Amino acid sequence: MSMRGFRKILVPIDGSAASLEAHRLALDLGTTYGAEVILLYVVDSSALAELSRLSGQEQPRLLYDMEESGKRMLTTLSHEAQHRGVMATPDLRTGMPDEIIMSEAERLRVDLIVMGKMGRKGHRRSMLGSVTERVLEAADMPVLVVSPAPTGTPPFPEKSAG
C-alpha cells in the first residue's frame, strides 16, 4: 500500500449479504482513493461432488451453471461500480475459495482485501474454519472483514437527487 492509500482492492463475492455489503464498502473506498476494485467470484470446486450428488446433476453441467451464475453476479456488480464511477474488474475462478483469493491477491498485488464475515454457508462451518478465517491467517496485506447489512437495507445506497 502506498502512502496515498489503496490502489487495488480485492472483493471476494459469493452472493451472501455479507459479501454484498463488502462490495458496497469497497466501492466507497474505491471512490475515496480512486482505487481499482477487483470483484472475485470463486466457484468452490470442493462443493461440486456433494452438490452433484444432492441435485442429481452431472458435475460438468453443475459447474457450467455455477460459472454462469457467477458471471451474472459479476456483471451486475461491475455495472453498479461503473454507475458509481469506480473502475471494477470482474474475475471468475474455480478452485478452493481461500486458496484462489490468496493467489489472486498476490498475483494482482492488491493493497487490501474486503470480504464478508460469513458467506453463503452462514453459521455452518467446517472443522477447518471459514474461508474468511483462512484468508485472515494467510494474508500479508490488510483484510477488512464486513458484517452483513442490517435487515431491510437496500442492496445499494439510494442516490440523492441534485
Secondary structure, 3 states (H helix, E strand, C coil): CECCECCEEEEEECCCHHHHHHHHHHHHHHHHHCCEEEEEEEEEHHHHHHHHHHHCCCHHHHHHHHHHHHHHHHHHHHHHHHHCCCCEEEEEEEECHHHHHHHHHHHHCCCEEEEECCCCCCCCCCCCCCHHHHHHHHCCCCEEEECCCCCCCCCCCCCCCC
